[in-house]
């Protein structure tokens, strides 16, 4: 049975210019999606419309991108395991550090790049490998491998975690929780102990499987969380209570790009 899990606590081809696209979007509705090797798409989530598209300069390939809530920076990880800051207006990338331990990645397996807003550390995962990264130094902590909890209905099954996000990703919050997408059961999962890698199923999304999934949880200044999923050319909102898709829109002006990561620039 799927279940609810309690909150974890602790004390360029451009349609319009990127600058113009950012200016016309309301705070909290601007997302940046990643497709191909290094193409960024500025998306107005209020209308599910791509407003601008650009390639990131100075990198060969990005494994993923995410907002760093503590600073408002757009951070990416390259296929050389460099951590870079990306200027969302120009696409210019600046190296911050290089990881001291590489993440094993099988072929084209999805890679998860997402900040824990409480710890200000980067969660970096692929397959069942689970790393935690200090982006200033590049120091990597190898955490517990991903596996379903013993009491979960999927215990013993191999997880297929393809996307992840934390709630309360605004500033440096006092509590957070981590949610994942599993592509085999097409469901929302909670990573109940991010460092240990334990997983518990919340509920099925209720949509057809997709070639790639891009997932993020946008947190506004008042602390309200909205889970967003891009899959199959659509933008969805997802209930964190039962995992079901709530609303769906066709993504407009994307030229067929398949998003493999997305982050909401709520700190802008």
N, C-alpha and C positions, 0 to 999 in steps of 0.2 A: 504494500500500500504506500502511495505517496503521502508525504506528511509535511507539516509546517515546522520549521526549525527556529528556535528563539534567537534573538540578536546576540552576537558576540560583543562583549563589552570589556573595557579596561580603562584604572584612574587615567610646358605649359601652353595648353590650349585654353584660352580664357574666354568665357561667355561675357563676363564683366570683369573689371579689375578685382583682384582679391581684396584690396582695401575697401573698395566700394561695396563688395558683397558683405564683408564683415560689418560695415557701418549700417547697412540697411536691415540687418537681422536683429531682432530683439534679444536682449540678454537671456541666456539660457536655452535659446532655440538653435544656436549655431553649432553644428557638428562638423567634424572633419573626418571624412572617410578615406581609406587607403585601398587602392586597387593596383593590379599589375605589380611591377617591381618597386615603383617609388612615386606613384601618381596620387596626389591629394585632391579631394573633392570637397569644396565648401558647400555644405548642405543646410538649407533652412528647414529645420524639422517641422516648423509650423505649417509649411506648405509641401513638405517632402520634395523639394526642388533643389537641384544642384545649381548653385549660383556662380561658381568658378571652378576651374580645374587647372592644376599646375604640377609639374614634376619637381621633386626635391633635388636641389643642386648639391654636388659634392659627395654623393653616395652612389653606390652601384645598385644596392637593393636594401629595402627596409623590411625587417621581420614584423614590425608592428609599431604603433604609435599610441601615446596616451597623454592626457593632461596631467601635469604634476600639480595636484590641488594646493599644495603648500605655497607654491610660487606663481602659478598660472602659466608656467612654461609648457610648450608643446614638445614632448620628448619622443625620440624614436630610437630603435635599436637596429643596427645594420647587420648584414650577413657576415661582417668581420667582427661582430660582437662589440662594436663601438657604440657608446651611448652618446646621442647627439641631441642638441637643442635645435629645433626647427623654427624659423621665422614663418608664421602662418600667412603673412602678407606677401613674402617674396619667395618662399621655398628654400631659402639658404640654410644649410646645416652647419653647425659648429660642434666639433667633438668636445665632449666633457671628460670622458674617461673610456678605458677599454676594460672589459670584464677579465678577471684573472682566471676564470674557469669557463670553458665553452659549454653551451647547452647541446647535448646530442639531439640532432634533428634528422629524422628518417625521411629522405626524399622531399616531397612537397607537403609534409605534415604541417598542419596549422601550428603557429607559435603564438603564445599569449604574452602580451606586454601590458601590464596594468599596475597602477600604483595603489599600495595600501596607504590611505590618507592619514591614518593615525601614526604609523611608523615612518612615513615618508620614505618607504623602501619600495623597490620595483619587484612585483611578482612576475617571474619569467618561466614559462612552462612549455613543454611540448611532449606529446605522448603521455607517459605517466611520470616524467621527470619534472621536478618541482624545485625551482631555484628562487632565492631571495637576494636582491642586489642593492648595494649601496651605490647610487649612481655617481656620487662625487669621487669615490676612490676606485670604483670598479670591483670592489670586493664581493665575492659571491659566497653565499651560504647554501649548501645543498640540503634541502629540507626533505621531509618524508615523501615517498612515492604516492601517487594518487591511487586510492582504492576506496570502494564503497564500504561503509560501516558494516559491522558484522550483523546488525539487526535490520539492515536495509533490505528491501525486496530484491535488490540487484547485487547483493553480497556475493562475491566470488566471480562476478562478471568483470570483464576488462572494460574500464571506462574509456570513453572516446570524447574527452573534453577538448572543445575546439574554440571556445571563447570564454571570457570571464570578466567580471567587474565587481567593484566594491560600492556599497552604499555610503552615504554621507561624505562624498568626495567634493567637499568645499572647504577650503582652508585646512585646518588641522583639527579634526573632530575628536570628541571623547569616546566615541564608539563607532564601530563599523561591522560589516559582515560581507562575506564574499560569495558571489553567485556565479555559476558556470552554466554553459550550454553543452549537453551531450548529444552528438550527432547520430549515434546509433539508436537511442530511444527517443530522440527529438524532444528533449525535455529540459526543464530548468532544474538545476542541481544546486544545493548549497555545499560549499567547501567548508564544513563545520569547524575544522581546525586548519586554517590555511597552511601553517607550518608543518603540521603532521600529514597533510594530504588527504584527510578523511572526507568522504562524500556522502551526502544523503539526498535522495531524489525528492523534489518538491511536487512536480506534476508535468504532464505532457503539454507541449506548446499548442498542439492542435492544428498544426500546419504541415504541409508536405515537406519532406526532407529537401535540403538545398545543397548545392555544390560548395558553398562557403557560407559562413555565419560571421557577422560583425555585431558585437554586443557591447553596450555600455549602460551605465546607470547615471543619469544626470541629476545633480543635487543643486537646488537653488539656494539662495542666501538665507531662506527661512528654514532650510533643512528638509524640504520635501524631495523625495526621490521618485524618479520616473525611469523605468527600465525600457530601453530601446533595443530593437533587434532589426538588423538589415539582413534579409535573406531572400533569394529568388526574385530579385528586382523590386522588392517591396520593403517598406519601412513599417515596423510594427511596434506597438507598446505591449509590454508583458506584465502580468500580475506577479508580484513577488510573493503573494500569498499562496497561489495554487499553480503558478507556472503557465497559465493559459494566455494566449494572445488576446488582447482586448480590442485594439483597433488596428487597421491596416490601410496603407496607402501605396499606390504605385509611385516609385521614385521617378520624378520628372527630370528631363534634360541630362540624363546620365550617359547617353550614347552607348547603352548596353554594358557599362562597366560593372564588374562583379566585385562588390566591396568585401574585403577580407578583414578589415578592422574599422572601428569607428570610435571617436571620442568626442564628448560634448565639452565645449569651451566655456563652461559655466563660470569660471573665475575671471573671464575677460571683462 
